[in-house]
Amino acid sequence: MKKILFFGLKNLSTQNLSTQLEIMSNHIEKGDEVYVLRCNSFLPKCYSNFYKLKSVCFRCRLNFDSGMNLLNLPKKNIFTIKDKANYCDFPKEFKNQNELLRFAALGGVKFGFGVVSNLISELKNSQLDTIKYKVEIEKSLKSSIMNQYMNYYNFLNLISFMFGMVDFLMFGQLLKHVKN
């Protein structure tokens, strides 16, 4: 029996949720123990809910809960992300889009590039005014850093908490699949 951890953060996309549920179901049928890490509607910026609309959060949680009920996944196997990340220092304001594009942290992760890409999509404008949208940029950076922190820096702590001794071979295989 294996213990498998899923990140259940994008539950508005029927295709994404259905695929995850199918993979979870396959593992459950094999006798594996499935765990899920879910959002608690606290991220400063959600890329599935740009404007933090309560109705969208509600629908996301409802989709997640419905999926977990279909699988009969015990509540003890569902963990909620807690806002405990230590945000690295980043400028409170970027002079222009190019400066934001170059922003990297936590070992060279290009957070600025992702933030620019998402805000351009959200605002439908390829020339991002970094001064005008500095609050949105800060929220996006915090969420991106939070996700990175949770995914990489707290991942081993979470695994250790859940499973005791970490099987680094399994962890390496998981990371290989996540990167692809």
WOFEN-V26728 format. One record per pair of residues at least 24 apart in sequence whose ideal C-beta (glycine too) atoms are under 6 Angstrom apart, sorted by the first residue. I is the first residue (numbers start at 1). J is the second residue. If there is no record, write none. Layout:
BEGIN
I:J
I:J
END
This chain:
BEGIN
1:31
1:32
2:32
3:33
3:163
4:32
4:34
5:35
6:36
7:37
8:36
8:38
8:64
9:39
10:48
11:60
11:63
11:64
12:48
12:60
17:63
17:67
21:67
24:71
35:77
36:78
37:79
38:64
38:80
39:81
40:80
40:81
42:83
43:143
44:139
44:142
44:143
45:139
45:140
45:143
47:118
50:122
81:150
85:146
85:149
87:142
87:145
90:141
93:134
94:130
96:130
97:128
97:130
100:130
106:148
109:148
111:141
111:144
114:144
115:140
115:141
END
